[in-house]
Amino acid sequence: MRTIFFILFTIFTAVSDAQTIKAAGAEMDDNRVKEATELLTNYLKIFLDKRTPDYTKYWVAEDCLRSKLPDDMAYSIADSYSTYCFGDSKPTIFFARSFGDYVQLKTVFSATDSGANVQIWALTNHYVLYSKDGVPPHLISEISLHSDLYRTRRKRNITYHFPASEHFNKAASKKMIGRLIKIENQWGFKQKEIDYFYAPTSDALARMRGMDYNYSMDDIHPSGISYPEFNKLFCQGVGEGYLHEVLHIYFNPVYGKSPMCHAMIYYLAGGLGKDFNWFIDRMNDYLTKYPNTNLSQYETIISKDKFLHIDYVTKGLLCKMLDEKYGFPGLKRAFQYATVDELISEEFGIEKEGINTFLIQSFKKYRS
């Protein structure tokens, strides 16, 4: 378990709700700090009450125009559960200081185990901007406040956001968009406007989102997270060509309830920066190392390989087999089944008792 120990000094009560959020170590001689602390406290309390805020009341117009979800930190650990709700301890504002026309506030979201060790879920930076034209103070994102540190590049329907230190790879973007156009045409998808945020490492991506730390940073391999409702995604280590997360924005609204949705994306676009054949080979290696693996339990197996999601890879193989056997109609038909066992029975004539042998043999057949 990751543990962090620290001491907070000069603890004082946050302005609006002492029972929900604590504040510590802030410079209370500045009235703007008090006002900014109250603004953030009220904002976080909305999430803690399991409600969705009216972002336009809290965030600057620039960020609200950029996205319907202007808060790049709000769902940084999970795509459907707010970062601000992680932990069993009260969120603590442990730093608040005025800098020119804005106030910076740092908040820790944590939990404590039975041994009194502190588990940190997130360390966030919120910036409250004070406008010179009389507009009330509002939160502003890292990429808007420090815009000189980031770049934007638009290619077709994708607007890329990335650190200024990164060189934009036109070839990678062109290749991915070419593949995307073919999938749009084949599946009948309408083109979507997408905000695509990327950075070379988990640390750089976290900074770009406004965070000093979040739990998902501990996974340093190439990865990403998408928000289909808001047409935006974040990824690390895969640059401009992470088709996997882009496809979630297309497929999830239409096929998200199907047990084959994520698997179809694995088959079409791979994952973790690898193509699908890489996963087939890795699964074969896994089955050699763990010969007692029962693939008929594909949906519940806990993989001993952190790079191998057995459920998605197994279902992805079924997509590959349907594609080779029937072409696109077979792939489209995969979404008609309520369960994968039903798909295997109807499409391949294999009943429950034969699924394990069938899948193991199929993986061997498709080894590179």
CORSUL-V222848 format. One record per residue. N is the residue number from 1. SS is DSSP state (hx for helix, st for strand, lp for the rest). NEAR is the number of other C-alpha atoms within 10 Angstrom. Layout:
BEGIN
N&SS&NEAR + N&SS&NEAR
END
This chain:
BEGIN
1&lp&7 + 2&lp&10 + 3&lp&12 + 4&lp&10 + 5&lp&9 + 6&lp&6 + 7&lp&6 + 8&lp&12 + 9&lp&11 + 10&lp&10 + 11&st&14 + 12&st&14 + 13&st&12 + 14&lp&21 + 15&lp&18 + 16&lp&15 + 17&lp&13 + 18&lp&13 + 19&lp&9 + 20&lp&17 + 21&st&22 + 22&st&21 + 23&st&27 + 24&st&20 + 25&lp&15 + 26&lp&22 + 27&lp&15 + 28&lp&14 + 29&lp&8 + 30&lp&13 + 31&hx&11 + 32&hx&21 + 33&hx&21 + 34&hx&18 + 35&hx&16 + 36&hx&27 + 37&hx&27 + 38&hx&16 + 39&hx&18 + 40&hx&23 + 41&hx&23 + 42&hx&20 + 43&hx&18 + 44&hx&19 + 45&hx&19 + 46&hx&14 + 47&hx&17 + 48&hx&18 + 49&lp&10 + 50&lp&11 + 51&lp&10 + 52&lp&11 + 53&lp&14 + 54&lp&12 + 55&hx&18 + 56&hx&16 + 57&hx&14 + 58&lp&21 + 59&st&21 + 60&lp&22 + 61&hx&15 + 62&hx&12 + 63&hx&20 + 64&hx&17 + 65&hx&11 + 66&hx&11 + 67&lp&15 + 68&lp&15 + 69&lp&21 + 70&lp&22 + 71&lp&21 + 72&lp&21 + 73&lp&24 + 74&lp&20 + 75&lp&18 + 76&lp&24 + 77&lp&19 + 78&lp&15 + 79&lp&13 + 80&lp&10 + 81&lp&14 + 82&lp&17 + 83&hx&22 + 84&hx&25 + 85&hx&21 + 86&lp&20 + 87&lp&18 + 88&lp&12 + 89&lp&17 + 90&lp&20 + 91&st&25 + 92&st&21 + 93&st&27 + 94&st&20 + 95&st&18 + 96&st&26 + 97&st&21 + 98&st&19 + 99&st&10 + 100&lp&8 + 101&lp&13 + 102&st&22 + 103&st&23 + 104&st&18 + 105&st&22 + 106&st&21 + 107&st&24 + 108&st&25 + 109&st&22 + 110&st&21 + 111&st&18 + 112&st&14 + 113&lp&11 + 114&lp&6 + 115&lp&6 + 116&lp&10 + 117&lp&14 + 118&st&19 + 119&st&20 + 120&st&20 + 121&st&21 + 122&st&25 + 123&st&23 + 124&st&24 + 125&st&23 + 126&st&23 + 127&st&27 + 128&st&29 + 129&st&25 + 130&lp&19 + 131&lp&13 + 132&lp&9 + 133&lp&6 + 134&lp&7 + 135&lp&10 + 136&lp&13 + 137&lp&23 + 138&st&21 + 139&st&28 + 140&st&25 + 141&lp&24 + 142&hx&21 + 143&hx&20 + 144&hx&14 + 145&hx&14 + 146&lp&11 + 147&hx&13 + 148&hx&10 + 149&hx&14 + 150&st&16 + 151&st&16 + 152&st&15 + 153&st&12 + 154&st&12 + 155&st&11 + 156&lp&12 + 157&lp&12 + 158&st&20 + 159&st&15 + 160&st&20 + 161&st&21 + 162&st&24 + 163&st&22 + 164&lp&14 + 165&lp&11 + 166&lp&13 + 167&lp&10 + 168&lp&18 + 169&lp&11 + 170&hx&12 + 171&hx&11 + 172&hx&15 + 173&hx&19 + 174&hx&15 + 175&hx&13 + 176&hx&17 + 177&hx&21 + 178&hx&11 + 179&hx&14 + 180&hx&19 + 181&hx&14 + 182&hx&11 + 183&hx&15 + 184&hx&15 + 185&hx&11 + 186&hx&10 + 187&hx&14 + 188&lp&9 + 189&lp&14 + 190&lp&10 + 191&lp&14 + 192&lp&14 + 193&lp&14 + 194&st&21 + 195&st&23 + 196&st&25 + 197&st&23 + 198&st&26 + 199&st&24 + 200&lp&17 + 201&lp&19 + 202&hx&24 + 203&hx&18 + 204&hx&19 + 205&hx&21 + 206&hx&23 + 207&hx&17 + 208&hx&25 + 209&hx&21 + 210&lp&22 + 211&st&22 + 212&st&18 + 213&st&19 + 214&st&21 + 215&hx&17 + 216&hx&15 + 217&hx&19 + 218&hx&11 + 219&lp&11 + 220&lp&12 + 221&lp&15 + 222&lp&18 + 223&st&20 + 224&st&21 + 225&st&19 + 226&st&23 + 227&st&21 + 228&lp&19 + 229&lp&11 + 230&lp&15 + 231&lp&20 + 232&st&23 + 233&st&22 + 234&st&24 + 235&st&24 + 236&st&26 + 237&lp&20 + 238&lp&21 + 239&lp&23 + 240&lp&26 + 241&lp&22 + 242&lp&29 + 243&hx&22 + 244&hx&26 + 245&hx&23 + 246&hx&29 + 247&hx&21 + 248&hx&23 + 249&hx&22 + 250&hx&21 + 251&hx&17 + 252&hx&17 + 253&hx&11 + 254&hx&12 + 255&hx&16 + 256&lp&15 + 257&lp&12 + 258&lp&17 + 259&lp&20 + 260&lp&26 + 261&hx&20 + 262&hx&23 + 263&hx&22 + 264&hx&28 + 265&hx&23 + 266&hx&26 + 267&hx&24 + 268&hx&19 + 269&hx&22 + 270&lp&21 + 271&st&24 + 272&lp&20 + 273&lp&20 + 274&st&15 + 275&lp&15 + 276&hx&20 + 277&hx&17 + 278&hx&14 + 279&hx&26 + 280&hx&23 + 281&hx&16 + 282&hx&18 + 283&hx&22 + 284&hx&21 + 285&hx&14 + 286&hx&17 + 287&hx&17 + 288&hx&11 + 289&hx&10 + 290&lp&11 + 291&lp&11 + 292&lp&8 + 293&lp&16 + 294&lp&15 + 295&hx&19 + 296&hx&19 + 297&hx&13 + 298&lp&21 + 299&lp&15 + 300&lp&10 + 301&lp&14 + 302&lp&13 + 303&lp&14 + 304&lp&11 + 305&lp&11 + 306&lp&9 + 307&lp&12 + 308&lp&18 + 309&lp&18 + 310&hx&23 + 311&hx&20 + 312&hx&22 + 313&hx&25 + 314&hx&24 + 315&hx&25 + 316&hx&25 + 317&hx&23 + 318&hx&26 + 319&hx&26 + 320&hx&19 + 321&hx&18 + 322&hx&20 + 323&hx&17 + 324&hx&12 + 325&hx&13 + 326&hx&12 + 327&lp&13 + 328&hx&14 + 329&hx&11 + 330&hx&17 + 331&hx&21 + 332&hx&15 + 333&hx&14 + 334&hx&24 + 335&hx&19 + 336&hx&14 + 337&lp&15 + 338&lp&13 + 339&lp&13 + 340&hx&18 + 341&hx&15 + 342&hx&16 + 343&hx&19 + 344&hx&20 + 345&hx&14 + 346&hx&12 + 347&hx&16 + 348&hx&13 + 349&lp&11 + 350&lp&18 + 351&lp&14 + 352&hx&11 + 353&hx&9 + 354&hx&12 + 355&hx&20 + 356&hx&18 + 357&hx&13 + 358&hx&16 + 359&hx&21 + 360&hx&19 + 361&hx&12 + 362&hx&17 + 363&hx&19 + 364&hx&15 + 365&hx&11 + 366&lp&14 + 367&lp&15 + 368&lp&10
END
